[in-house]
Amino acid sequence: MSIRTANTTMLPFEFADLEPFADWALPLEGQRYAKRLTSSMDELQAFYDAAFPRIDDAVAYLDRYPLNALPVDASRLLWLYCSLVTVTFPIEVWHQPNVPDAGASSIDCVVEFPS
């Protein structure tokens, strides 16, 4: 969970409406996957319902910067939308946080390049 005070924001000002979901702005895939698995479907749905309609706005905002020179708040916005990708199948297809019929299987990311 992110630590914020009343006067700080994690995301760009234009995305203040997504601040309640800033704890989804996780830099590593493994962190995003773990958050998905420990979240309820109501939490996943609330995040999806808030973030998905703003995806075009987020892409346009992020396109203002080179990927290797994103401001910190823009990096968090990118990570938040990476989390949205992690949430789409559970919401749109599986209707559960886990991969159906996968048992205790897991995927380990061997190499990852955080920004």
Secondary structure, DSSP 8 states (H G I E B T S, - for coil): -----TT--SS-GGGGGGGGGGGG--SSHHHHHHHHHHS-HHHHHHHHHHHGGGHHHHHHHHTTS-GGG--HHHHHHHHHHHHHHHHHHIIIIISSSS-TT-TT-----S-----
